[in-house]
């Protein structure tokens, strides 16, 4: 999993780019496992895209990995976006974007293949590249570079999840190029500044209707000073973008109640409870993770729980950088005086993995993935449906989410926790909690409720 280092020091600035692949060990990828190689080989030779192609690939994936290997067709049914699409609510007229580093040279082709396989409308994708700072030359993509491969998977996951939920929305991937990515997945600390600069540009110039973010920077630890500086500088930008109509959703992280726990362990340090930015910003909707158990048709076989398995657990807790926003006054008994994370949660677990079409070494395959960087764009696509229904951009989402609650399509999650090894986490319970937030969502009810209950935002 990519991480950052501060130069010239070797201690990491915990910028964990959520390259969220199925974790069979402590990292978030199956790429090196024998099971993964068998899955890739089998799914690469399935028939040309169609309903049976994804079904057959899922059978192979389940057999080889023992995980859910769900398809996005199942997720569309689970969250109710398929029903909405049948009635014409499909994201048409909206722009949804994601921002990340490096990206994938196969992104457009993979997205087209994915779309055909799921029987979705042809995607409309634009890739906007943000040059490295200080005139540096962008490093060419190298699929043998672990860091670049991870970020390529991340970009692919982001755009396929957004497209699955809002198949007629215009898609934009903002690719932040970097001068160098080390083979072990370590990103220079300057990548944090590059991401922040690109985020500022996107929010003040491009202004998409929805922006999905899958990178996390721990508020505590070695990089706390830099993260605090970035958060302070971008807080008015994020607030202004929300007022102007852009809804920003962000992954809460995959290290449970201690973002950067893996890096702390690497240094022999004790993990510290905390949350990650930008999910902790009050103008951002922080998205945590659930474990779903589905049948082949995408129907629940059991109640959703907080994700916690070999792949990790969702970020959750209280912020040291942001005070409790007004919309969380009703849950002050949980959050205290600080901003609580997450706000809502969607599927993210390793045991309930989701398959993404991804090309590596010249071959495309259905790859099982996980993480809150799956959950965030799923919600982003759902928000696009609400913006289409409303006829205008929605902007800040959280006031409506906390006001609407169950009546607006939010389903409570009452079991599970986000404790990880060596760190005391938080348990889910009735109502708002720091493991699952308000709970998960039912788009069939949430979309019309948001459309009716969110003020018009002039663009």
C-alpha positions as CSV (number, residue, x, y, z in Angstrom):
1,X,0.0,0.0,0.0
2,X,1.5,3.4,-1.0
3,X,2.8,5.6,1.8
4,X,4.7,8.8,1.9
5,X,8.0,9.7,3.4
6,X,9.3,13.1,4.5
7,X,12.7,14.0,3.1
8,X,15.4,13.7,4.1
9,X,14.0,11.8,7.1
10,X,12.8,8.2,6.7
11,X,9.8,8.5,8.9
12,X,6.6,8.3,6.9
13,X,4.1,11.1,6.5
14,X,1.0,8.9,6.5
15,X,-0.6,9.7,3.1
16,X,-2.2,6.3,2.4
17,X,-3.5,6.2,-1.1
18,X,-6.3,3.7,-0.9
19,X,-5.3,1.3,-3.7
20,X,-8.0,-1.0,-2.4
21,X,-7.4,-4.5,-3.6
22,X,-8.4,-7.8,-1.9
23,X,-6.1,-8.3,1.1
24,X,-5.1,-11.9,1.7
25,X,-2.4,-10.7,4.0
26,X,-1.7,-7.3,5.6
27,X,-1.5,-5.4,2.4
28,X,-4.4,-4.6,0.1
29,X,-3.6,-6.7,-3.0
30,X,-3.9,-10.2,-4.2
31,X,-1.6,-9.5,-7.1
32,X,1.2,-11.7,-5.8
33,X,-0.9,-14.7,-4.6
34,X,-1.4,-17.9,-6.5
35,X,-5.1,-17.6,-6.1
36,X,-5.0,-14.2,-7.7
37,X,-3.0,-15.5,-10.7
38,X,-5.6,-18.3,-11.2
39,X,-8.4,-15.7,-11.0
40,X,-6.7,-13.5,-13.6
41,X,-6.0,-16.3,-15.9
42,X,-9.5,-17.7,-15.8
43,X,-11.3,-14.4,-16.0
44,X,-9.1,-13.2,-18.9
45,X,-10.3,-16.1,-21.0
46,X,-14.0,-15.8,-20.2
47,X,-16.3,-15.0,-23.2
48,X,-16.6,-11.5,-24.5
49,X,-18.4,-9.1,-22.1
50,X,-22.0,-9.9,-21.2
51,X,-24.1,-11.0,-18.2
52,X,-22.6,-14.5,-18.3
53,X,-19.1,-13.2,-18.5
54,X,-19.3,-11.5,-15.1
55,X,-21.2,-14.4,-13.7
56,X,-18.6,-16.9,-14.8
57,X,-15.8,-14.7,-13.6
58,X,-17.5,-14.5,-10.3
59,X,-17.7,-18.3,-10.0
60,X,-14.0,-18.6,-10.6
61,X,-13.1,-15.7,-8.2
62,X,-15.3,-17.1,-5.4
63,X,-13.8,-20.6,-5.8
64,X,-10.2,-19.3,-5.8
65,X,-10.4,-16.6,-3.1
66,X,-13.3,-17.6,-0.9
67,X,-14.6,-14.1,-0.9
68,X,-17.8,-12.5,-2.1
69,X,-16.5,-11.4,-5.6
70,X,-19.6,-9.4,-6.0
71,X,-20.4,-7.8,-9.3
72,X,-21.5,-4.1,-9.7
73,X,-24.8,-5.5,-11.0
74,X,-25.4,-7.0,-7.6
75,X,-24.4,-3.7,-5.9
76,X,-26.8,-1.7,-8.2
77,X,-29.6,-4.0,-7.0
78,X,-28.5,-3.8,-3.4
79,X,-28.5,-0.1,-3.2
80,X,-31.5,0.4,-5.5
81,X,-29.8,2.3,-8.3
82,X,-30.9,-0.3,-10.9
83,X,-34.6,0.5,-10.1
84,X,-33.9,4.2,-10.3
85,X,-32.2,3.7,-13.6
86,X,-35.2,1.8,-15.0
87,X,-37.3,4.9,-14.3
88,X,-34.8,7.3,-16.0
89,X,-32.8,8.4,-13.0
90,X,-29.3,7.5,-14.2
91,X,-27.1,10.6,-13.7
92,X,-27.8,12.2,-17.0
93,X,-26.8,15.9,-17.1
94,X,-24.4,15.6,-14.1
95,X,-20.6,15.6,-13.9
96,X,-18.9,13.3,-11.4
97,X,-15.2,13.3,-10.9
98,X,-12.4,11.6,-8.9
99,X,-8.9,12.8,-8.1
100,X,-5.8,10.7,-7.5
101,X,-2.2,10.3,-8.4
102,X,-0.7,8.7,-11.5
103,X,-3.8,6.9,-12.9
104,X,-3.9,4.2,-15.5
105,X,-3.0,4.2,-19.2
106,X,-5.8,1.6,-19.7
107,X,-8.5,3.5,-17.9
108,X,-10.7,4.4,-20.8
109,X,-10.4,0.9,-22.4
110,X,-11.1,-0.8,-19.1
111,X,-14.1,1.4,-18.4
112,X,-15.6,0.6,-21.8
113,X,-15.1,-3.1,-21.3
114,X,-16.6,-2.9,-17.8
115,X,-19.6,-1.0,-19.1
116,X,-20.3,-3.4,-21.9
117,X,-20.0,-6.4,-19.5
118,X,-22.6,-4.9,-17.2
119,X,-24.9,-3.8,-20.0
120,X,-24.5,-0.1,-19.1
121,X,-24.6,2.9,-21.4
122,X,-21.3,3.8,-23.0
123,X,-19.2,5.8,-20.6
124,X,-18.2,9.5,-21.3
125,X,-14.8,9.8,-19.7
126,X,-12.4,12.7,-19.7
127,X,-8.9,12.5,-18.1
128,X,-7.5,15.8,-16.9
129,X,-3.8,15.7,-16.1
130,X,-2.2,17.9,-13.4
131,X,1.5,18.4,-14.0
132,X,4.0,17.8,-11.2
133,X,5.0,20.9,-9.2
134,X,7.9,23.1,-10.0
135,X,8.1,22.2,-13.6
136,X,9.2,18.6,-12.9
137,X,8.8,16.0,-15.6
138,X,6.0,13.4,-15.0
139,X,7.4,9.9,-14.6
140,X,6.1,7.6,-17.3
141,X,3.8,4.8,-16.2
142,X,5.6,1.6,-15.3
143,X,3.4,-1.3,-14.5
144,X,6.3,-3.1,-12.8
145,X,6.4,-0.2,-10.3
146,X,4.3,-1.3,-7.3
147,X,3.3,2.2,-6.4
148,X,2.1,3.0,-9.9
149,X,0.3,-0.3,-10.3
150,X,-1.6,0.4,-7.0
151,X,-2.6,3.8,-8.1
152,X,-3.7,2.6,-11.5
153,X,-6.0,0.1,-9.8
154,X,-7.3,2.8,-7.6
155,X,-8.2,5.1,-10.6
156,X,-9.9,2.2,-12.3
157,X,-11.9,1.3,-9.2
158,X,-13.0,5.0,-8.7
159,X,-14.3,5.4,-12.2
160,X,-16.0,2.0,-12.6
161,X,-17.8,2.5,-9.3
162,X,-19.0,6.0,-10.3
163,X,-20.1,4.7,-13.7
164,X,-22.0,1.7,-12.2
165,X,-24.0,3.9,-9.9
166,X,-24.6,6.8,-12.3
167,X,-24.1,5.3,-15.8
168,X,-25.1,8.4,-17.8
169,X,-23.2,10.9,-15.8
170,X,-20.2,12.6,-17.4
171,X,-17.0,11.2,-15.8
172,X,-13.8,13.1,-15.2
173,X,-10.7,11.6,-13.7
174,X,-8.2,14.2,-12.4
175,X,-4.8,12.6,-12.6
176,X,-2.0,14.2,-10.5
177,X,1.3,13.3,-12.2
178,X,4.3,12.8,-10.0
179,X,8.0,13.0,-10.9
180,X,8.8,9.7,-9.2
181,X,7.1,6.8,-7.5
182,X,9.4,4.3,-5.8
183,X,9.0,0.6,-6.6
184,X,8.1,-0.3,-3.0
185,X,5.0,2.0,-3.2
186,X,6.5,4.9,-1.2
187,X,5.4,8.3,-2.3
188,X,7.5,11.3,-1.6
189,X,5.8,13.7,0.9
190,X,5.6,16.3,-1.9
191,X,2.8,14.2,-3.3
192,X,0.6,15.4,-0.5
193,X,1.2,19.0,-1.6
194,X,0.6,18.1,-5.2
195,X,-2.7,16.4,-4.3
196,X,-3.8,19.4,-2.3
197,X,-2.9,21.8,-5.1
198,X,-4.9,19.8,-7.6
199,X,-7.8,19.6,-5.2
200,X,-7.8,23.4,-4.9
201,X,-7.8,23.7,-8.7
202,X,-10.6,21.2,-9.2
203,X,-12.8,22.9,-6.6
204,X,-12.2,26.5,-7.7
205,X,-12.0,26.0,-11.5
206,X,-13.5,22.8,-12.8
207,X,-16.3,22.5,-10.1
208,X,-17.9,19.1,-10.8
209,X,-21.2,18.3,-9.3
210,X,-19.7,15.5,-7.3
211,X,-16.0,14.9,-6.4
212,X,-14.9,11.5,-5.0
213,X,-11.7,11.3,-3.0
214,X,-10.0,8.1,-2.1
215,X,-6.7,9.3,-0.5
216,X,-6.3,9.7,3.2
217,X,-3.8,11.7,5.3
218,X,-3.7,10.9,9.0
219,X,-4.4,13.8,11.3
220,X,-2.0,12.4,13.9
221,X,1.5,11.0,13.7
222,X,4.7,12.1,11.9
223,X,2.9,14.1,9.2
224,X,0.5,15.8,11.5
225,X,2.0,19.3,11.0
226,X,1.8,19.1,7.2
227,X,-1.7,17.6,7.2
228,X,-2.9,20.4,9.6
229,X,-1.4,23.0,7.3
230,X,-3.1,21.5,4.2
231,X,-6.4,21.1,6.1
232,X,-6.4,24.7,7.3
233,X,-5.6,26.0,3.8
234,X,-8.3,24.0,2.1
235,X,-11.1,24.3,4.6
236,X,-12.4,27.6,3.1
237,X,-12.0,26.1,-0.4
238,X,-14.0,23.1,0.5
239,X,-16.7,25.2,2.2
240,X,-16.9,27.5,-0.8
241,X,-17.2,24.6,-3.2
242,X,-20.1,23.2,-1.1
243,X,-21.8,26.5,-1.2
244,X,-21.3,26.7,-5.0
245,X,-22.8,23.2,-5.4
246,X,-20.0,20.6,-5.4
247,X,-20.6,17.6,-3.2
248,X,-17.3,16.1,-2.0
249,X,-17.3,12.5,-0.7
250,X,-14.2,11.0,0.8
251,X,-13.0,7.6,2.0
252,X,-12.5,7.4,5.8
253,X,-9.6,5.0,5.4
254,X,-8.9,1.2,5.8
255,X,-6.9,1.2,9.1
256,X,-9.8,1.3,11.5
257,X,-9.6,3.7,14.4
258,X,-5.9,4.2,13.8
259,X,-5.1,5.6,10.3
260,X,-1.5,4.8,9.5
261,X,-1.3,1.8,11.9
262,X,0.7,-0.2,9.3
263,X,3.3,2.6,9.0
264,X,3.5,2.9,12.8
265,X,4.1,-0.9,13.1
266,X,6.8,-0.6,10.5
267,X,8.6,2.0,12.6
268,X,8.0,0.0,15.9
269,X,5.7,2.8,17.1
270,X,2.4,2.4,18.9
271,X,-0.7,3.2,16.8
272,X,-2.7,6.2,17.9
273,X,-6.4,6.6,17.6
274,X,-7.5,9.3,15.2
275,X,-9.1,10.0,11.8
276,X,-7.9,11.1,8.4
277,X,-8.3,14.2,6.3
278,X,-9.9,15.1,3.9
279,X,-12.8,12.9,5.2
280,X,-12.7,14.8,8.5
281,X,-13.3,18.2,6.9
282,X,-16.8,19.4,7.9
283,X,-17.8,20.2,4.3
284,X,-16.9,16.6,3.2
285,X,-19.1,13.5,3.5
286,X,-16.9,10.9,5.1
287,X,-17.7,7.4,3.9
288,X,-17.0,4.3,6.0
289,X,-17.2,0.6,5.2
290,X,-19.6,-2.2,5.7
291,X,-19.6,-6.0,5.1
292,X,-22.6,-7.1,3.0
293,X,-23.7,-10.7,2.4
294,X,-25.6,-11.1,-0.8
295,X,-27.2,-13.8,-3.0
296,X,-26.6,-13.9,-6.7
297,X,-29.4,-11.5,-7.3
298,X,-27.9,-8.8,-5.0
299,X,-30.4,-9.4,-2.2
300,X,-29.2,-9.3,1.4
301,X,-28.8,-12.7,3.1
302,X,-27.9,-11.0,6.4
303,X,-27.9,-7.5,7.9
304,X,-25.0,-5.3,7.0
305,X,-22.3,-5.0,9.7
306,X,-19.2,-2.8,10.1
307,X,-16.4,-4.1,7.9
308,X,-13.6,-5.7,9.9
309,X,-11.6,-8.6,8.4
310,X,-8.2,-9.5,7.0
311,X,-8.4,-6.5,4.7
312,X,-8.7,-3.9,7.5
313,X,-11.6,-1.9,8.9
314,X,-13.1,1.5,8.2
315,X,-11.7,4.7,9.6
316,X,-13.8,6.3,12.3
317,X,-13.4,8.5,15.4
318,X,-13.2,12.2,16.2
319,X,-11.1,14.8,14.6
320,X,-8.3,16.8,16.2
321,X,-8.5,19.4,13.4
322,X,-12.2,20.2,13.2
323,X,-14.8,21.0,15.8
324,X,-18.2,19.5,15.8
325,X,-20.2,21.0,12.9
326,X,-23.7,22.2,13.5
327,X,-25.3,19.3,11.6
328,X,-23.8,16.9,14.2
329,X,-25.3,18.7,17.2
330,X,-27.9,16.0,17.4
331,X,-25.2,13.3,18.0
332,X,-23.0,15.4,20.4
333,X,-23.3,12.6,23.0
334,X,-21.2,10.5,20.6
335,X,-18.8,13.0,19.0
336,X,-18.4,15.4,21.9
337,X,-17.0,18.8,20.8
338,X,-15.2,17.4,17.7
339,X,-16.2,16.4,14.2
340,X,-17.2,12.8,14.1
341,X,-16.2,10.4,11.2
342,X,-17.8,8.7,9.2
343,X,-21.1,10.1,8.1
344,X,-22.4,7.0,6.3
345,X,-21.0,3.6,5.2
346,X,-21.2,1.4,2.1
347,X,-19.7,-2.0,1.1
348,X,-15.9,-2.2,1.5
349,X,-14.9,-5.5,3.0
350,X,-12.4,-8.1,1.8
351,X,-14.7,-11.0,2.6
352,X,-17.4,-9.3,0.5
353,X,-15.0,-8.2,-2.3
354,X,-16.2,-6.5,-5.5
355,X,-14.8,-7.3,-9.0
356,X,-13.3,-4.6,-11.1
357,X,-12.1,-5.0,-14.7
358,X,-8.4,-4.1,-14.8
359,X,-5.7,-4.5,-17.4
360,X,-2.2,-5.5,-16.3
361,X,0.7,-7.0,-18.4
362,X,-1.4,-6.7,-21.5
363,X,-4.3,-8.8,-20.1
364,X,-7.6,-7.6,-18.7
365,X,-9.3,-9.5,-15.9
366,X,-11.9,-9.3,-13.2
367,X,-10.0,-8.4,-10.0
368,X,-11.6,-8.5,-6.5
369,X,-11.2,-5.3,-4.6
370,X,-12.1,-3.7,-1.3
371,X,-11.8,-0.6,0.8
372,X,-13.5,2.6,1.6
373,X,-12.2,3.8,-1.7
374,X,-14.9,1.6,-3.2
375,X,-17.5,2.9,-0.8
376,X,-16.8,6.6,-1.5
377,X,-17.4,6.6,-5.3
378,X,-20.5,4.3,-4.8
379,X,-22.0,7.1,-2.7
380,X,-20.7,9.7,-5.2
381,X,-22.7,8.0,-8.0
382,X,-25.8,7.9,-5.9
383,X,-25.5,11.6,-5.2
384,X,-25.3,12.2,-8.9
385,X,-28.7,10.6,-9.2
386,X,-30.1,12.9,-6.6
387,X,-28.7,15.9,-8.4
388,X,-30.3,14.8,-11.6
389,X,-33.6,14.3,-9.9
390,X,-33.4,17.7,-8.2
391,X,-32.3,19.4,-11.4
392,X,-29.4,21.2,-9.7
393,X,-26.2,20.4,-7.9
394,X,-26.6,19.6,-4.2
395,X,-23.5,21.0,-2.6
396,X,-23.1,20.2,1.1
397,X,-24.7,16.8,1.7
398,X,-24.3,16.3,5.5
399,X,-27.0,18.7,6.8
400,X,-29.6,16.8,4.7
401,X,-28.3,13.4,5.7
402,X,-28.4,14.1,9.4
403,X,-31.8,15.8,9.1
404,X,-33.4,13.1,7.0
405,X,-32.1,10.0,8.8
406,X,-34.1,6.8,8.4
407,X,-37.0,8.7,6.8
408,X,-34.7,9.6,4.0
409,X,-33.3,6.2,3.2
410,X,-30.6,5.8,5.8
411,X,-30.4,2.3,7.3
412,X,-29.0,1.9,10.8
413,X,-26.1,-0.5,11.3
414,X,-26.0,-1.9,14.8
415,X,-23.3,-4.5,14.9
416,X,-19.5,-4.7,14.3
417,X,-16.6,-2.5,15.2
418,X,-13.5,-0.9,13.6
419,X,-10.9,-2.1,16.2
420,X,-7.7,-3.3,14.6
421,X,-4.8,-5.1,16.1
422,X,-3.2,-3.0,18.9
423,X,-5.9,-0.3,18.7
424,X,-9.1,0.1,20.5
425,X,-11.9,1.0,18.1
426,X,-15.5,1.9,18.2
427,X,-18.6,-0.3,18.2
428,X,-21.7,0.1,16.1
429,X,-25.0,0.6,18.0
430,X,-28.4,2.1,17.6
431,X,-28.3,5.5,15.9
432,X,-25.1,7.4,15.0
433,X,-21.8,5.8,16.0
434,X,-18.1,6.2,15.2
435,X,-17.8,2.9,13.4
436,X,-20.6,3.2,10.8
437,X,-21.8,6.8,11.1
438,X,-25.5,7.2,10.5
439,X,-25.5,3.7,8.8
440,X,-25.8,2.7,5.1
441,X,-28.1,3.9,2.4
442,X,-31.1,2.9,0.3
443,X,-30.8,5.0,-2.9
444,X,-34.4,4.3,-3.9
445,X,-35.5,6.4,-0.9
446,X,-32.4,8.6,-0.4
447,X,-32.3,10.0,-3.9
448,X,-35.8,11.5,-3.9
449,X,-35.4,12.7,-0.3
450,X,-32.1,14.5,-1.1
451,X,-33.6,15.9,-4.3
452,X,-36.5,17.3,-2.4
453,X,-34.7,18.4,0.7
454,X,-31.4,20.0,-0.5
455,X,-31.5,23.7,-1.4
456,X,-30.8,24.8,-5.0
457,X,-27.2,25.7,-5.6
458,X,-26.3,28.2,-8.3
459,X,-23.4,27.2,-10.5
